[in-house]
Amino acid sequence: MSATFVEKVCVIGAGSTKYGKLDDSISDISIQASVDAIGSAGIEPKEIKAGYISNVFGIADKQVHLGPVVMSNLGISERPSLTIESACGSGSISFREAYANVAAGFYDVVLVTGVEKVTHTGTDWTTTYFSYCSDFFYEGQSGASFPGLFASMARAYLTEFKATEEDFAMVAVKNHENGLLNPKAHLRKKISVDDVMNSAVVASPLKLYDCCPFSDGASSVIICSEKFAKDHGKDYIEVIGSGRGGSPAALQGREHLTTIPSTKIAAEAAYKMAGITPKDVDFAEVHDCFTIAEVIDTEDLGFFEKGKGVEAVREGQTKLNGSISINPSGGLKSKGHPIGATGVGQIVEVFDQLTGKAGERTVNDAKIGLTHNFGATGASCAVHLFKSV
Ligand SMILES: CC(C)(COP(=O)(O)OP(=O)(O)OC[C@H]1O[C@@H](n2cnc3c(N)ncnc32)[C@H](O)[C@@H]1OP(=O)(O)O)[C@@H](O)C(=O)NCCC(=O)NCCS
């Protein structure tokens, strides 16, 4: 299936709050990130034609239907907005909808803001809320929370391939190293393989440091037609590929636990649209909600053969400025995972990397960046490809 597009689409601005435990309300942090992105794009709010706001648990901070709230607070209440929920993949799926509308020529400039505010509810409640994103009949209500579900995938990987728990630990060590270079990251702490191995068991074989934290945060990008970007004269990057895919919602419906079908489908579509192969990608922000997820992602995205993702980690290939830098931002593991914001935050990182704003964590000579973000255990997924201009 192919689509005919009217416009090339660009990202012209990006902004973010810090990720972590935040005191401000969900609508306040949405505005802070949006204003940051609007400033980065060098435009006025009134130039924005529509807003796409991704959020999952606004109910936890007493504010759902965030779209019109964000538009009103920006002084553009007359502009249409759409509030989108797709579990932990909400941000990239929201971006995809915005992208499609600009590509189709409906709007020339739109705002995409992702936000989550949950830490105030505490671990028990947040874990319960998040389990509503699984296939609750088969998983959540049986007590299978996300750490438990990803632990099943990790156990299957350890059984099927030559991998050890230390290999997974090395993913966490690398992402914490990158996160230390990111002033907006939630967990900025150098850790060792021993620290990971000796941390508390959450769901065997996953330990505390194999897990992403619960985070609050908001991220925002401004996307526009190529014509608008050129006329405007500011730094911008081009969207060259966009793919979506799905998987059976519950793990029990999948043929294998060591691959995520939606990632493969979305990646194939994005590479095809961009006319490139995985070898052309210089760095990727991937969905590492647990260390095992990053290993599986890098294989499903075609960077490494099945079962070889752990070797790449061991050899340092995925480190900052390794053969392919994976999660230069620190990823969900260290940068944090405010679920409605995460997919947009990945695009903020790609924008910063490709426009020379990533400071100490810059991937040298990068021209093409990939984002990969999924909902739940990969039931829904979006992959995007970006090119520097
Ligand atoms: C791993 C987890 C169970 C830890 O929760 P917790 O035991 O209640 O942890 P707390 O929030 O009480 O924090 C305790 C300490 O551990 C740290 N911490 C919390 N989560 C952490 C994580 N994931 N990695 C590293 N450190 C973490 C905190 O900073 C805190 O440190 P401090 O005492 O020095 O301040 C929780 O973060 C979790 O479930 N994460 C997964 C979230 C998830 O499923 N997301 C969806 C993915 S699909």
The ligand as a MOL file (V3000), in Angstrom:
LIG
                    3D

  0  0  0     0  0            999 V3000
M  V30 BEGIN CTAB
M  V30 COUNTS 48 50 0 0 0
M  V30 BEGIN ATOM
M  V30 1 C 11.2810 -0.4110 38.9160 0
M  V30 2 C 10.1610 0.1270 39.7940 0
M  V30 3 C 9.2830 -1.0260 40.2770 0
M  V30 4 C 10.7900 0.8470 40.9940 0
M  V30 5 O 9.7630 1.3990 41.7620 0
M  V30 6 P 9.9700 1.6410 43.3470 0
M  V30 7 O 10.6380 0.4390 43.9340 0
M  V30 8 O 8.6750 2.0600 43.9270 0
M  V30 9 O 10.9970 2.7970 43.3460 0
M  V30 10 P 10.8470 4.2140 44.0630 0
M  V30 11 O 10.0970 5.1400 43.1610 0
M  V30 12 O 10.3650 4.0220 45.4740 0
M  V30 13 O 12.3430 4.6770 44.1170 0
M  V30 14 C 13.2950 4.0460 44.9770 0
M  V30 15 C 14.6950 4.4410 44.5150 0
M  V30 16 O 15.0010 3.7650 43.2810 0
M  V30 17 C 15.2060 4.7360 42.2550 0
M  V30 18 N 14.5200 4.2130 41.0680 0
M  V30 19 C 13.1940 4.0690 40.8800 0
M  V30 20 N 12.9520 3.4820 39.7020 0
M  V30 21 C 14.1640 3.2640 39.1470 0
M  V30 22 C 14.5660 2.7000 37.9290 0
M  V30 23 N 13.6620 2.2340 37.0900 0
M  V30 24 N 15.8840 2.6240 37.6470 0
M  V30 25 C 16.7990 3.0860 38.5520 0
M  V30 26 N 16.4710 3.6370 39.7250 0
M  V30 27 C 15.1560 3.7290 40.0030 0
M  V30 28 C 14.5980 6.0260 42.7290 0
M  V30 29 O 15.2550 7.1500 42.1790 0
M  V30 30 C 14.8280 5.9160 44.2010 0
M  V30 31 O 16.1820 6.2550 44.4890 0
M  V30 32 P 16.5580 7.1310 45.7820 0
M  V30 33 O 16.0680 6.2960 46.9530 0
M  V30 34 O 18.0490 7.2540 45.6780 0
M  V30 35 O 15.8010 8.4010 45.6130 0
M  V30 36 C 9.3010 1.1520 38.9670 0
M  V30 37 O 10.1320 2.2200 38.5950 0
M  V30 38 C 8.7040 0.5000 37.7220 0
M  V30 39 O 7.7520 -0.2910 37.8070 0
M  V30 40 N 9.2410 0.8120 36.5420 0
M  V30 41 C 8.6720 0.3260 35.2810 0
M  V30 42 C 7.6530 1.3200 34.7420 0
M  V30 43 C 6.8560 0.7410 33.6150 0
M  V30 44 O 6.4030 -0.3890 33.6530 0
M  V30 45 N 6.6420 1.5350 32.5710 0
M  V30 46 C 5.9110 1.0990 31.4140 0
M  V30 47 C 6.7980 0.3330 30.5370 0
M  V30 48 S 5.9590 -0.5580 29.2850 0
M  V30 END ATOM
M  V30 BEGIN BOND
M  V30 1 1 1 2
M  V30 2 1 2 3
M  V30 3 1 2 4
M  V30 4 1 2 36
M  V30 5 1 4 5
M  V30 6 1 5 6
M  V30 7 2 6 7
M  V30 8 1 6 8
M  V30 9 1 6 9
M  V30 10 1 9 10
M  V30 11 2 10 11
M  V30 12 1 10 12
M  V30 13 1 10 13
M  V30 14 1 13 14
M  V30 15 1 14 15
M  V30 16 1 15 16
M  V30 17 1 15 30
M  V30 18 1 16 17
M  V30 19 1 17 18
M  V30 20 1 17 28
M  V30 21 1 18 19
M  V30 22 1 18 27
M  V30 23 2 19 20
M  V30 24 1 20 21
M  V30 25 1 21 22
M  V30 26 2 21 27
M  V30 27 1 22 23
M  V30 28 2 22 24
M  V30 29 1 24 25
M  V30 30 2 25 26
M  V30 31 1 26 27
M  V30 32 1 28 29
M  V30 33 1 28 30
M  V30 34 1 30 31
M  V30 35 1 31 32
M  V30 36 2 32 33
M  V30 37 1 32 34
M  V30 38 1 32 35
M  V30 39 1 36 37
M  V30 40 1 36 38
M  V30 41 2 38 39
M  V30 42 1 38 40
M  V30 43 1 40 41
M  V30 44 1 41 42
M  V30 45 1 42 43
M  V30 46 2 43 44
M  V30 47 1 43 45
M  V30 48 1 45 46
M  V30 49 1 46 47
M  V30 50 1 47 48
M  V30 END BOND
M  V30 END CTAB
M  END
